[in-house]
């Protein structure tokens, strides 16, 4: 159907995690269900990696950056899963 922003699912996941692009139903409209499932897997993988990073509790800037990244990824996964659910129900 369509292609990923950045060329591949890992590249698109990296762009979302770094805050360079945002996911919305409109941006996901051109992706097929299989492509969205692959992107969901990549985002979940990035989320696990980010949560696994140990940050010194005295370093407030690093802690805030990690928490912002986790928040961005969780928001993207939420939008992606909702779009997948709507696509499977035939509403999009």
CORBELCOR-V802134 format. One record per residue. N is the residue number from 1. PHI is phi as a letter, one per 30 degrees, with the letter a starting at -180 (* if undefined). PSI is psi in whole degrees, -180 to 180 (none if undefined). D_CENTER is the distance of its C-alpha to the mean C-alpha in Angstrom with 2 decimals. Layout:
n->N phi->PHI psi->PSI d_center->D_CENTER
n->N phi->PHI psi->PSI d_center->D_CENTER
//
This chain:
n->1 phi->* psi->-87 d_center->19.65
n->2 phi->c psi->-170 d_center->17.37
n->3 phi->b psi->161 d_center->15.60
n->4 phi->d psi->152 d_center->12.25
n->5 phi->d psi->128 d_center->12.04
n->6 phi->j psi->-10 d_center->13.25
n->7 phi->j psi->-29 d_center->14.93
n->8 phi->b psi->167 d_center->12.89
n->9 phi->d psi->-44 d_center->9.73
n->10 phi->d psi->-37 d_center->9.76
n->11 phi->d psi->-41 d_center->10.59
n->12 phi->d psi->-40 d_center->7.95
n->13 phi->d psi->-40 d_center->5.25
n->14 phi->d psi->-41 d_center->7.97
n->15 phi->d psi->-41 d_center->8.47
n->16 phi->d psi->-44 d_center->5.41
n->17 phi->d psi->-36 d_center->6.25
n->18 phi->d psi->-7 d_center->9.76
n->19 phi->i psi->13 d_center->9.76
n->20 phi->d psi->-22 d_center->11.28
n->21 phi->b psi->153 d_center->9.54
n->22 phi->c psi->146 d_center->8.32
n->23 phi->c psi->138 d_center->7.27
n->24 phi->b psi->169 d_center->10.49
n->25 phi->d psi->-33 d_center->12.72
n->26 phi->d psi->-43 d_center->14.71
n->27 phi->d psi->-24 d_center->12.25
n->28 phi->c psi->-7 d_center->11.31
n->29 phi->d psi->-33 d_center->15.07
n->30 phi->d psi->-7 d_center->16.02
n->31 phi->d psi->147 d_center->13.95
n->32 phi->d psi->170 d_center->15.86
n->33 phi->d psi->-40 d_center->15.12
n->34 phi->d psi->-39 d_center->15.16
n->35 phi->d psi->-39 d_center->12.67
n->36 phi->d psi->-37 d_center->10.15
n->37 phi->d psi->-41 d_center->11.13
n->38 phi->d psi->-41 d_center->10.72
n->39 phi->d psi->-39 d_center->7.15
n->40 phi->d psi->-42 d_center->6.70
n->41 phi->d psi->-45 d_center->8.99
n->42 phi->d psi->-40 d_center->7.50
n->43 phi->d psi->-40 d_center->4.37
n->44 phi->d psi->-40 d_center->7.46
n->45 phi->d psi->-44 d_center->9.53
n->46 phi->d psi->-37 d_center->8.05
n->47 phi->d psi->-43 d_center->8.34
n->48 phi->d psi->-42 d_center->11.80
n->49 phi->d psi->-43 d_center->12.73
n->50 phi->d psi->-40 d_center->12.12
n->51 phi->d psi->-26 d_center->14.05
n->52 phi->d psi->-14 d_center->16.65
n->53 phi->d psi->127 d_center->17.52
n->54 phi->c psi->124 d_center->20.82
n->55 phi->c psi->139 d_center->21.63
n->56 phi->d psi->129 d_center->25.20
n->57 phi->d psi->-17 d_center->25.71
n->58 phi->d psi->-19 d_center->28.12
n->59 phi->d psi->88 d_center->25.60
n->60 phi->d psi->-37 d_center->24.23
n->61 phi->d psi->-43 d_center->22.34
n->62 phi->d psi->-38 d_center->20.41
n->63 phi->d psi->-43 d_center->19.81
n->64 phi->d psi->-40 d_center->18.55
n->65 phi->d psi->-42 d_center->16.23
n->66 phi->d psi->-44 d_center->14.76
n->67 phi->d psi->-36 d_center->14.51
n->68 phi->d psi->-41 d_center->12.92
n->69 phi->d psi->-44 d_center->10.14
n->70 phi->d psi->-41 d_center->9.78
n->71 phi->d psi->-43 d_center->10.06
n->72 phi->d psi->-45 d_center->7.39
n->73 phi->d psi->-45 d_center->4.75
n->74 phi->d psi->-39 d_center->7.04
n->75 phi->d psi->-41 d_center->7.41
n->76 phi->d psi->-41 d_center->4.28
n->77 phi->d psi->-39 d_center->5.10
n->78 phi->d psi->-48 d_center->8.51
n->79 phi->d psi->-43 d_center->8.63
n->80 phi->d psi->-45 d_center->7.51
n->81 phi->d psi->-36 d_center->10.07
n->82 phi->d psi->-41 d_center->12.52
n->83 phi->d psi->-40 d_center->12.53
n->84 phi->d psi->-43 d_center->13.13
n->85 phi->d psi->-44 d_center->15.80
n->86 phi->d psi->-39 d_center->17.43
n->87 phi->d psi->-42 d_center->17.51
n->88 phi->d psi->-31 d_center->19.19
n->89 phi->d psi->-10 d_center->21.58
n->90 phi->i psi->18 d_center->22.51
n->91 phi->d psi->-14 d_center->21.91
n->92 phi->c psi->none d_center->19.85
//
